[in-house]
C-alpha cells in the first residue's frame, strides 16, 4: 500500500494529537494545580500569622507575582512553561510572567518607549476588558438594587 | 483536604486553559482576557463565590479569580458609594495585583537580561 504525503499527514494528524493533547492536558493540570497548592500554603501561612482573609489573599497574590518575576528573570519560568502550558499561563504567575517578559525584553529599546510601553502587551488587554466587564456588572448591579 | 481541593480545582481550571491552547487558535493574551471576563461573569451570576469558598487558592490563583476579585470589588463599592462605585470598585480591588506586577517586572528588568530562546 502506498501512501501519498498528503494522506500520510492526515494519518499522522489522526494518530498524534491524542497522546500529545493528553500529555499537554496532564502537564497543565499538575503544574497549574501545583501553583494553586503553593498559593493555598501561602494563604494559610499568612492567616496563621494573624492576617485577615482579604489581606492574606492579596499578599498571596503579591508573593506569587514576586516568585514569578524571579523565575522569569532567571529563565526558569519559560522552561516550566514548555511542559506546563496552560498550567503556567492561567495562574496569576502566568499573568506576572506576561508582564515581566516584555519588560525585560524591551528594556533595550528604552525605559519609556520600550519597557514602559511594552510592559502591558498582554496585561493591558486583560486589565482593559476585566475593568470594562466590572463596570458593566457594576451598572447592572446598581440598577437591580434600585428596582 | 484544603490543599487537595485547591490542587484539583486549580488543576482543572488550568486544564481548561490548555484545551483552549490546543483546540483553538486563540493567543495567550486572548485566553487570559477570556478567563478574567469569564471570572467576572461567573462571579456576577453567584457561581464563583461558592467555588472560591470550596477551593480557596484553587479558585483565586487562576486568572478567573482576578475577574472574581474585580466583580466583588465593584459590588462592594456600589453598595458603599452608589453610582460612583461602578467606576472605582473594579480597579481598586485589582490595584494590589497590578501594582505588584509592575513593581516586580521593573525590578526584574533592571537585574536580569533576557535569555536567548
Interface residues (C-beta under 8 A of the other chain):
Chain A: X17 X21 X24 X25 X27 X28 X29 X30 X31 X32 X33 X34 X35 X36 X37 X39 X40 X41 X42 X43 X44 X57 X58 X60 X61 X62 X64 X65 X66 X68 X69 X70 X72 X73 X74 X75 X78 X85 X86 X87 X89 X90 X91 X92 X93 X94 X95 X96 X98 X99 X100 X101 X103 X104 X105 X107 X115 X119 X121 X122 X123 X125 X126 X127 X129 X130 X131 X133 X134 X135 X137 X138 X139 X140 X141 X142 X145
Chain B: X2 X3 X6 X7 X8 X9 X10 X11 X12 X13 X14 X15 X16 X17 X18 X19 X20 X21 X22 X23 X28 X29 X30 X31 X32 X33 X35 X36 X37 X40 X41 X43 X44 X55 X56 X57 X58 X60 X61 X62 X63 X64 X65 X66 X67 X70 X71 X73 X74 X75 X77 X78 X79 X82 X83 X85 X86 X87 X89 X90 X91 X94 X96 X97 X98 X100 X101 X102 X104 X105 X106 X107 X108 X109 X110 X111 X112 X113 X114 X115 X117
